[in-house]
Amino acid sequence: MKIAVISGSGAYPEILVRNARRFGVERVDVLAIRGSASRLVRSMADESVQFGMGEISTALDWIASRGYDGVVLAGQVSPISLFRTRFDEVTRRWLSEIGAKNAHSLFGKLVEKFEEKGVKVLPASYFMDDCIPGEGVLTERDFTDGERRDIEHAAKVAADMGLHDVGQTVLVKSGMVLAVEAFEGTNAAIRRAGSLGGRGAVVFKAARKGHDMRFDIPVVGLKTLKTMKRAGVTALGFQAGRIVVLEREKVVKFANRHSIAIAGIATDLPPAPLRP
């Protein structure tokens, strides 16, 4: 199997490349988004090229010419960059075709363009077995009764917000919704909740019903936990089998040191796929 990884920032692309090789993928090339992808992930690839955020059509043509079995979108791209990037003429035309602009509509358009060129986009959850926890408590401390009630409330709100493609993160304290993630991203939503409610809020991460796991799969990592600590957020709940936890050992170790509870919550929604 031969795949290409379109790499944004963070540890996600590095882990994915490493795991893909571990599970037998013969060739992994990296298309590094300039200014986002790390030097490390570029050095791990069989071949690596860079392109700017505004050069999407050029990158598509390059991928289509290489005969990959699939391409994976991995790593963070700042939503703000969509407003600050000078896109090529072809990409501007694509963007003008989209009405309501959110992660699903924007990335969905990109996937559509890949498929038009005969390129298969693989779920971003592929090969990430160790990073997608199931149901149960990951930390030494479980939720308190109050935290559990707030987590359950946040899960319901997240399910409703997902129907409108608003965001993947909800923060609640004592039954009050402090923040719902919009375009600012998870960490900014956490900081906003901390400034409004002070210590004691909980956070819940969710993938909406029908979420397309080929892109924008919900992710938490050490940066998320550090942001939670600074904001006074004491617990993290997430949908079991549907969320990526990057650098899990480091995340759990940090959470235990600061008495933050983390647990996967059972859901009747399908788990993220792990293999082609």
C-alpha positions in Angstrom: 0.0 0.0 0.0 1.2 3.5 -0.8 -0.4 6.5 0.9 0.2 10.3 1.1 -0.3 12.2 4.3 -1.3 15.9 4.0 0.3 17.2 7.2 -0.8 20.1 9.3 0.8 20.9 12.7 1.1 18.9 15.9 2.0 15.3 16.8 -0.9 13.7 14.9 0.9 13.4 11.5 4.1 12.1 13.1 2.1 9.4 15.0 0.1 8.4 11.9 3.2 8.0 9.7 4.9 5.9 12.3 1.8 3.7 12.9 1.2 3.3 9.2 4.6 1.8 8.7 4.2 -0.3 11.8 1.0 -1.8 10.3 2.7 -2.6 7.0 2.2 0.4 4.7 5.1 0.2 2.3 5.4 3.8 1.3 4.3 7.0 3.1 4.9 10.3 1.4 4.1 13.7 3.1 2.6 16.8 1.6 3.6 19.4 4.2 1.5 22.5 4.6 4.1 25.3 4.7 4.3 27.0 8.1 2.4 24.1 9.8 4.0 20.7 9.3 7.0 19.9 11.4 10.5 19.1 10.1 10.2 15.8 11.9 7.2 14.5 10.0 8.9 15.6 6.7 12.0 13.7 7.6 10.0 10.5 8.3 8.5 10.4 4.8 9.8 8.5 1.8 9.3 11.7 -0.1 8.2 15.1 1.2 7.0 18.2 -0.6 5.7 21.5 0.7 2.8 23.6 -0.5 1.1 26.7 0.8 -2.4 26.8 2.1 -3.4 28.8 -1.0 -2.0 26.2 -3.4 -4.6 23.5 -2.9 -5.3 22.9 -6.6 -1.6 22.5 -7.3 -1.3 20.0 -4.4 -4.3 18.1 -5.7 -2.7 17.7 -9.2 0.5 16.5 -7.6 -1.2 13.8 -5.6 -3.4 12.7 -8.5 -0.3 12.2 -10.6 1.3 9.8 -8.1 -1.1 6.9 -8.1 -1.6 6.6 -4.3 -3.9 4.0 -2.8 -5.2 6.8 -0.5 -4.5 10.1 1.1 -5.0 11.0 4.8 -5.6 14.5 6.1 -3.8 14.8 9.5 -2.8 17.6 11.9 -4.1 21.0 12.8 -4.8 23.8 10.4 -5.8 27.1 12.1 -9.3 28.0 11.0 -8.2 31.7 11.0 -5.9 30.8 8.1 -8.9 30.4 5.9 -9.5 34.2 6.2 -5.8 35.2 5.9 -4.6 33.0 3.1 -4.4 34.2 -0.5 -5.9 31.2 -2.4 -5.3 30.4 -6.1 -8.0 31.2 -8.5 -9.3 27.7 -8.7 -9.6 27.3 -4.9 -11.4 30.7 -4.7 -14.0 29.4 -7.1 -14.5 26.3 -5.0 -14.9 28.3 -1.8 -17.5 30.6 -3.5 -19.6 27.5 -4.2 -20.0 26.8 -0.5 -22.9 28.5 1.4 -22.6 27.8 5.1 -18.9 27.5 5.8 -17.9 25.1 8.6 -15.4 22.3 8.9 -17.7 19.7 7.3 -18.6 21.9 4.3 -15.0 23.1 3.7 -13.2 19.8 4.1 -16.1 18.1 2.3 -15.5 20.3 -0.7 -11.8 19.3 -0.6 -12.7 15.6 -0.5 -15.1 16.1 -3.4 -12.3 17.6 -5.5 -10.0 14.7 -4.5 -12.6 12.2 -5.7 -13.1 14.0 -9.0 -9.4 13.4 -9.7 -9.7 9.7 -8.7 -7.9 10.0 -5.3 -9.4 8.2 -2.4 -9.5 10.0 0.9 -9.0 7.7 3.9 -10.4 8.2 7.4 -8.0 10.1 9.6 -8.6 7.4 12.2 -6.8 4.7 10.2 -3.7 3.2 11.9 -4.4 5.2 15.1 -5.5 2.2 17.3 -3.5 3.2 20.4 -4.8 6.8 20.2 -8.6 6.0 20.2 -9.6 4.9 23.7 -12.8 3.0 24.4 -15.2 3.3 27.3 -13.8 3.7 30.8 -11.7 5.9 33.1 -8.1 6.6 31.9 -6.9 8.4 35.0 -6.5 7.6 38.7 -9.4 9.8 39.6 -12.9 9.1 38.3 -15.5 11.9 37.9 -17.2 13.2 41.0 -21.0 12.9 41.0 -21.3 16.6 40.1 -18.8 16.3 37.3 -20.6 13.3 35.9 -23.9 15.2 35.9 -22.2 18.1 34.0 -20.5 15.7 31.6 -23.9 14.1 30.8 -25.5 17.5 30.2 -22.5 18.6 28.0 -22.9 15.4 26.0 -26.5 16.2 25.2 -25.7 19.8 24.2 -22.8 18.5 22.0 -25.2 16.1 20.2 -27.6 19.0 19.5 -24.9 21.4 18.4 -23.4 18.7 16.1 -26.6 18.7 14.1 -25.8 22.3 13.1 -22.0 21.8 12.6 -21.2 24.3 15.3 -18.4 22.5 17.1 -17.2 19.5 18.9 -16.5 20.8 22.4 -18.9 21.9 25.2 -18.0 23.2 28.7 -20.5 23.0 31.6 -20.3 24.0 35.2 -23.0 23.3 37.8 -25.5 22.6 35.0 -24.7 25.9 33.2 -23.3 25.9 29.6 -20.2 28.2 29.7 -18.9 27.7 26.2 -19.7 25.9 23.0 -16.8 25.6 20.5 -17.4 27.6 17.3 -14.7 28.6 14.8 -12.1 29.5 17.4 -11.2 25.9 18.3 -11.1 23.8 21.4 -8.4 25.5 23.4 -10.0 29.0 22.9 -13.4 27.6 24.0 -11.8 26.2 27.1 -10.1 29.5 28.0 -13.4 31.3 27.4 -15.2 28.9 29.8 -12.5 29.4 32.4 -12.7 33.2 32.3 -16.5 33.0 32.7 -17.0 30.3 35.3 -13.7 30.0 37.2 -12.5 26.7 38.5 -14.7 23.5 38.4 -16.0 23.3 34.8 -16.0 20.1 32.7 -15.3 19.6 29.0 -16.9 17.1 26.7 -15.5 16.3 23.2 -17.8 14.7 20.6 -18.0 13.8 16.9 -21.5 14.5 15.6 -23.9 11.8 14.4 -22.9 10.9 10.9 -19.5 12.5 11.3 -17.2 12.0 8.3 -14.1 10.4 9.8 -12.1 11.3 6.7 -11.5 14.8 8.2 -11.8 16.9 11.3 -11.9 14.0 13.6 -12.0 15.3 17.2 -8.6 15.4 18.9 -7.3 16.1 22.4 -3.7 16.1 23.5 -1.2 17.5 26.0 -1.9 21.0 24.9 -5.6 20.5 25.6 -4.8 19.3 29.1 -2.5 22.2 29.9 -5.1 24.6 28.7 -7.7 22.9 30.9 -5.4 23.2 33.9 -4.8 26.9 33.4 -8.6 27.5 33.0 -9.5 25.5 36.1 -11.3 22.7 34.1 -11.3 19.6 36.3 -12.7 16.8 34.0 -12.7 15.7 30.4 -15.3 13.3 28.9 -15.3 12.1 25.4 -17.2 9.6 23.1 -15.6 6.2 23.5 -14.0 4.9 20.3 -14.6 8.1 18.4 -12.0 10.6 19.6 -8.2 10.7 19.1 -6.1 11.2 22.2 -2.6 12.1 21.1 0.4 11.1 23.3 -1.9 9.2 25.6 0.7 8.3 28.2 1.8 11.9 28.6 -1.8 13.1 28.7 -2.8 10.7 31.5 0.4 11.4 33.5 -0.3 15.1 33.3 -3.9 14.6 34.3 -3.0 12.4 37.3 -0.4 15.0 38.5 -3.1 17.7 38.5 -6.1 15.6 39.6 -7.9 15.9 36.3 -10.4 13.1 35.6 -10.6 11.7 32.0 -13.0 9.0 30.8 -14.6 7.6 27.6 -18.4 7.6 27.6 -20.3 4.8 25.9 -22.4 5.8 22.8 -24.6 4.0 20.4 -22.7 5.7 17.5 -20.3 3.7 15.4 -16.6 3.7 16.3 -14.0 5.3 14.1 -12.6 2.8 11.5 -9.1 1.7 12.0 -8.2 -0.2 8.8 -8.8 0.0 5.0 
